Amino acid sequence: MNASEDRVLVIVPAWNEARNVGNTIREIRAADAAYDVLVIDDGSSDGTASVAHDAGAMVVMLPFNLGVGGAMRTGFTYAQRAGYTRAIQVDADGQHNPLDIARVVQGLKSADISIGARFAKVGDYSVRGPRKWAMLFLARTVSRVARTQLTDVTSGFRAANKRAIDQYVDYYPAEYLGDTIDSLVAACNAGLTVTQVPVAMRPRVHGNPSQGAFGASVYLLRSVFALALAMIRGSIARPASRSREPKP
């Protein structure tokens, strides 16, 4: 048996998170010293890589910024090649509580993908306006694709088993919301199962969130476009896969 098979790989995508990533890694290791922590330095221009290394994480440095999708695909490729059968994304900014990693990973006992979900009656995270409308619409639509009730399909706090890791290595888009919506729809269309575990998100400690006031105002339009693109890709992929099946 590969020594990595029983271990959990915690993948931390990080872009210019030198002020946050060190504390995030220390919290992960404090939650369970058996976790293997891999930081994907996504073309940072600050000291993210050195801070992560000094905090005890393995580090992969990308030559330029690929976005969360590109960073996570790199992380899943590492997981696949190293023989891990469980991997989980934890954001570098501290919003994902490392104490919840075990609970989210536990969801893999009943599904291929386990999402740490906001809006599931845990914590006080809330959104308003167009962003809220978009999240509700996305959750309802993707729930039908996944054939299970989901409340937070844009959460990046999600775990994957071996089947999901292999799927993500094969297809994990890098465009806007591709790392959440598109990758999830593609996984469901490939036959993977999904569950969610209620978690409470925390505010980031340093820096600004990726969605400012203007970003929230256009979130609805962009998310609907991202979902439509994912659904179109899925409708194309399904006939293609059936055409490859051997005839009786």
N, C-alpha and C positions, 0 to 999 in steps of 0.2 A: 504494500500500500504506500502511495506517495505520502510523505509527511505533511503535505499541505492539505490533503483531503479533509482532515478533521478540523482544520483551522478556518477562521473567518478572516477574509481579507477586507479591510476597511479602506475604500478608495476615496481620497480627498482631492477633488479638483480645486485648484487654487490659482487665481490670477491677481497679482499684486495684493496678497493677503499677509504680508510680513507682520503686521500688527496683530493679526488674529490667529494665524495658523499654529503658532507654537503652543498657545493655550489650548486650542482645540485638540491637538495631538496629546498633550498631557492629560486632558480630560478623558480621551478615548482610552489611553493606557491605564488610567486610574479606574475606569469602569471595568476593565478586564485586561490584565497583563498578557493574556493569551492571544489577543487580537493582533494581527499583522497589519500595520498601517502603511499604506502606499500613497504618497502625495504626488499628484501630477501637476508639476509647475507649468502652467499654460502660457509660456512665453512672458513671464513676469519681468518687469523692469526694476523691481525693488529686490529686497533680500529674501524673498519667500523661500527659495530653495535652501539657502544656508540655515535659515531659522528652522525649517522643517527637519533638516538633517540633524541639527543640534538638539532638537526635541526628541530624537530617536526614531524618526520615520525613515522608510525607504523613499527615495526620491527619483522620479523620472522627469527630466527637463525637456520640454518641447521647444524647438528653435524659435517658434513664433506662436502667437495666440490663435488657437483653433476654436475656442468656445467650449462650453461645457460638454457638448456632444462629442467633439473630437477628443477632449481630455478623458471622458469616460470610456470611449471606445478603446483608447490606449490602455486604460486601467483594466478593462475586461479582457483585452488581449493578453496582458500580463497574467491575469488570473487564470486564463485558459492554459497558457503555456506552462505556468508553474504548478498546475494540477489542483487548483482550488475548486471546491464544489459549492462554496457559499461566498458571496461577495456583497457588500453593501456600500452605498454612497453616503458620505457624510460631508456636508458643506463646510468649507474652511472658516466661514464667518461666525460660527458658533450658534447658529439658529437651530441646528439639530442637536438635541440633548443626547450625548453618548450613553447616558444611563438607559435610554430607550432602544439602543442597538439590539440588545438581547431579545427584547419583545418583538421587534420587527423581524429579526432573523427567525424567531420561533414560528412566524407565519409561514415559513417555507415548508413546514411539516404538512401543510394542507394545500399548498399552491406553489407554482414555479416562481412567481413574483409576489413580494409582500411590500405594500406601500405603508409608510408611516404617515397617517392621514390627519390633517387638520379638519375642522368642521365635523368632528365625529364625537361631540359631546365631551371632549377633554380639552382643558386649557381655555384661554380667553382670546385666542387669535381671531381677528375679524377683519373683513374688508367691506367696502361700500362702493356704490356707484357702478360704472361700467365693468370694473374688475370683478365685482361680485356677480354681476349678471353673466359675465363670460365664464367664470368658474362653475356656476350652476349649470349653464348650458353644456359646457364640456363634460362635467361629471355625469349628467343625465345621458348624453349621447354615447360616451365611452362605456358607461355601465351597460348599455344595450349590446355593444360590441363584445364586452367581456362577459356578459351574461351573469353579472353579479352587481350588487349595489356598491358604488364607489362614491365618495364625497369629495375627494381631493386628488384629481388625476394630474395636477401640475406639480405635486410634491416631488422633490428630488430625493427625499429620504426614503429610499427603496432598496430592498434586498433581492438577490437573484440566486437561484440554484444553478446546477450545472447546465440544465437545458436552456435556461434563460441566458446564462453567460455565453453559451455557444451561439444563441440567437443574436445577442447584442454584438458579438464579434462579427457576425455575418452582416448585420444591418443595424446601425446606430447613427441616425442622421445628426448633422451638426447645425442645421438652420434653426431659426427662432422656434422655440417650443418643440423642436424635433426630439430633443433628449428626453422629453416627458410624454407629450401627446403622441407624436408619430411613432416613437419607439414602442410605446405601450399598445397602440392599435396594431402595429406590425406583429408584435409578439402574440397578441390574441388571434390574429388571422393565421398565424403559424401553429395555432393549437395550444399555446401555453395558457395556463390558468393564473388568475390574479386574486389576491385577497388584500384586505387592508387592516391595519392595526391603529387604533386611536392613539395619537401622541399630542403633546403640547409643544408648540414651537416657541423659541425665545427670540428676542430682538438681537440683532447683530451688535457686537460690542463697539467696534470701530468702523468708520467709513460709512458710506451711504448705501442704502439698498438699491438694487438694480432698477427698480421701478420707481421713478419719481412721479411728480404730478402730471407731467405731459405724457409719460409712458402709460399711466393708468387711463388717461383719456382715450388712447388708441388701442388699449389692450383688447377690447371686445372685437374690433375689426381684425386685428392680427391673429387672435386666437381662433376665430371662426375660419379664417383663411388657412391656418395651420391644420385645423381639424379636417377641413375639406380636402386639403392636399393629402393628408394621411388616409382618408377614406378612399380617395381616387386611387392611390397607390395600392391599397388593399384590394380594391375591385379588379385591378389589373393583375395583381399577383395571384389571386385565387384561380382564375381560369388558366393561367400559365402553369401553375403547379398541377392542376388536373390534367393538362395536356401531356405532362411528362409521365403520368401513371401508365403502367403497361396495360395493354388491352387483353381481355380474357381470351 
